[in-house]
Amino acid sequence: MNTVLNGYVAQLVIGHHVSFAQNVNVMVDSGPNASEAMQEVFPLRHGSVRIGNHCRIGASVIIMPNVTLGNFCVIVANSFVNKSFPAYSIIGGMPANLIRMMTQEEIEKINKSKKI
């Protein structure tokens, strides 16, 4: 619900079984910025976004250009993701930071699942 997936300027790749909560915004560019003068200080950015398999993206998350999320990442609600994170990361904040990596026990549960 109310999710924007912007893949116009660069590639947007979304893996299998990715869950999006409401109000998520995935952006492959940082526009618009109609002011060429302001672009001198705040240039437009663009780049691909890759979201791995089985990721869970919380409500009102913003994912910026040039971000790659590994498989099984969890993004906490209201996070601003402007850098990449490896598989099994639990991230959150403004800007998003690593909260913790999944434990070996959690990873083993996932790997034992017949649903991956």
The 8 nearest C-alpha neighbors of each residue, nearest first, counted from 0:
[[1, 21, 2, 22, 20, 23, 19, 3],
 [2, 0, 22, 21, 3, 23, 24, 20],
 [3, 1, 23, 22, 0, 24, 21, 4],
 [2, 4, 24, 5, 25, 23, 1, 22],
 [5, 3, 25, 24, 6, 26, 2, 11],
 [6, 4, 26, 7, 25, 27, 3, 11],
 [7, 5, 11, 10, 9, 27, 8, 4],
 [6, 8, 5, 9, 27, 10, 28, 11],
 [9, 7, 6, 27, 28, 45, 10, 46],
 [10, 8, 47, 46, 27, 6, 7, 11],
 [9, 11, 47, 6, 12, 48, 8, 27],
 [10, 12, 48, 6, 47, 49, 9, 13],
 [13, 11, 49, 50, 48, 10, 14, 47],
 [14, 12, 50, 49, 51, 11, 15, 17],
 [15, 13, 52, 51, 50, 17, 12, 16],
 [14, 16, 52, 17, 53, 13, 51, 54],
 [17, 15, 53, 52, 18, 14, 54, 55],
 [16, 18, 53, 54, 15, 55, 52, 14],
 [19, 17, 55, 56, 54, 16, 20, 53],
 [20, 18, 56, 55, 57, 21, 17, 23],
 [19, 21, 58, 57, 56, 18, 23, 22],
 [22, 20, 0, 58, 23, 1, 2, 59],
 [21, 23, 59, 2, 1, 58, 0, 24],
 [24, 22, 2, 59, 60, 21, 61, 58],
 [23, 25, 61, 3, 2, 4, 62, 26],
 [26, 24, 62, 4, 61, 5, 3, 63],
 [25, 27, 5, 63, 28, 64, 62, 24],
 [26, 28, 64, 46, 45, 47, 9, 6],
 [29, 27, 45, 26, 44, 64, 30, 46],
 [28, 30, 44, 43, 45, 31, 26, 27],
 [31, 29, 32, 28, 43, 44, 33, 45],
 [30, 32, 33, 29, 43, 28, 34, 44],
 [31, 33, 30, 34, 38, 43, 37, 35],
 [32, 34, 31, 35, 38, 37, 30, 36],
 [35, 33, 37, 36, 32, 38, 39, 31],
 [34, 36, 38, 37, 33, 39, 32, 42],
 [35, 37, 34, 38, 39, 40, 33, 41],
 [38, 36, 34, 39, 40, 35, 41, 32],
 [37, 39, 42, 41, 35, 40, 36, 34],
 [40, 38, 37, 36, 41, 42, 35, 34],
 [39, 41, 38, 37, 42, 36, 35, 43],
 [42, 40, 38, 37, 39, 43, 32, 44],
 [43, 41, 38, 39, 40, 44, 37, 32],
 [42, 44, 29, 30, 38, 41, 45, 28],
 [45, 43, 29, 28, 42, 64, 46, 30],
 [44, 46, 28, 27, 64, 29, 43, 9],
 [47, 45, 65, 64, 27, 9, 28, 48],
 [46, 48, 10, 9, 65, 27, 11, 64],
 [47, 49, 11, 66, 65, 67, 64, 27],
 [50, 48, 67, 12, 11, 13, 68, 51],
 [51, 49, 13, 68, 14, 67, 12, 69],
 [52, 50, 70, 69, 14, 68, 54, 49],
 [51, 53, 14, 70, 15, 54, 16, 17],
 [52, 54, 16, 17, 71, 70, 15, 55],
 [55, 53, 71, 72, 17, 52, 73, 70],
 [54, 56, 18, 73, 17, 74, 72, 19],
 [57, 55, 74, 19, 18, 73, 20, 54],
 [56, 58, 76, 20, 75, 74, 60, 19],
 [57, 59, 76, 20, 21, 60, 22, 23],
 [60, 58, 22, 23, 77, 76, 21, 61],
 [59, 61, 78, 23, 77, 58, 76, 79],
 [62, 60, 24, 79, 25, 23, 80, 78],
 [63, 61, 25, 80, 26, 79, 24, 81],
 [62, 64, 81, 26, 80, 25, 27, 61],
 [65, 63, 27, 46, 45, 66, 28, 26],
 [66, 64, 46, 47, 48, 63, 67, 45],
 [67, 65, 83, 48, 82, 64, 81, 49],
 [66, 68, 49, 83, 48, 50, 69, 84],
 [69, 67, 50, 84, 51, 83, 85, 49],
 [68, 70, 86, 85, 51, 72, 84, 67],
 [69, 71, 51, 86, 52, 72, 53, 54],
 [72, 70, 54, 53, 87, 86, 52, 69],
 [73, 71, 54, 88, 87, 70, 86, 89],
 [72, 74, 89, 55, 54, 56, 90, 88],
 [75, 73, 56, 90, 91, 57, 89, 55],
 [74, 76, 91, 57, 78, 90, 73, 77],
 [77, 75, 57, 58, 78, 60, 59, 74],
 [78, 76, 59, 60, 58, 75, 79, 92],
 [79, 77, 92, 60, 91, 93, 76, 95],
 [80, 78, 94, 61, 93, 95, 60, 62],
 [79, 81, 62, 95, 82, 94, 61, 63],
 [80, 82, 63, 62, 79, 66, 94, 83],
 [83, 81, 66, 80, 84, 65, 67, 95],
 [82, 84, 67, 66, 68, 85, 81, 65],
 [83, 85, 68, 69, 88, 67, 86, 82],
 [86, 84, 69, 68, 88, 87, 83, 70],
 [85, 87, 69, 70, 88, 71, 72, 84],
 [86, 88, 72, 71, 101, 100, 70, 85],
 [89, 87, 100, 72, 86, 85, 90, 101],
 [88, 90, 73, 99, 98, 72, 100, 74],
 [91, 89, 97, 98, 74, 96, 95, 88],
 [90, 92, 95, 75, 78, 96, 74, 98],
 [91, 93, 95, 78, 94, 96, 79, 77],
 [94, 92, 79, 95, 78, 91, 80, 77],
 [93, 95, 79, 92, 80, 96, 78, 81],
 [94, 96, 92, 91, 80, 93, 79, 78],
 [97, 95, 90, 91, 98, 92, 94, 93],
 [96, 98, 90, 99, 89, 88, 91, 95],
 [99, 97, 90, 89, 96, 91, 100, 88],
 [100, 98, 89, 97, 88, 101, 90, 102],
 [99, 101, 88, 87, 89, 102, 98, 97],
 [102, 100, 87, 105, 88, 99, 106, 103],
 [101, 103, 105, 104, 106, 100, 99, 107],
 [102, 104, 106, 105, 107, 101, 108, 100],
 [105, 103, 107, 102, 106, 108, 101, 109],
 [106, 104, 108, 102, 107, 103, 101, 109],
 [105, 107, 103, 109, 108, 104, 110, 102],
 [106, 108, 110, 104, 109, 105, 111, 103],
 [109, 107, 105, 111, 106, 110, 104, 112],
 [108, 110, 106, 112, 107, 111, 105, 115],
 [109, 111, 107, 112, 108, 106, 115, 113],
 [112, 110, 108, 109, 107, 113, 106, 114],
 [113, 111, 114, 109, 110, 108, 115, 107],
 [112, 114, 115, 111, 110, 109, 108, 107],
 [115, 113, 112, 109, 111, 110, 16, 53],
 [114, 113, 112, 110, 109, 53, 111, 16]]
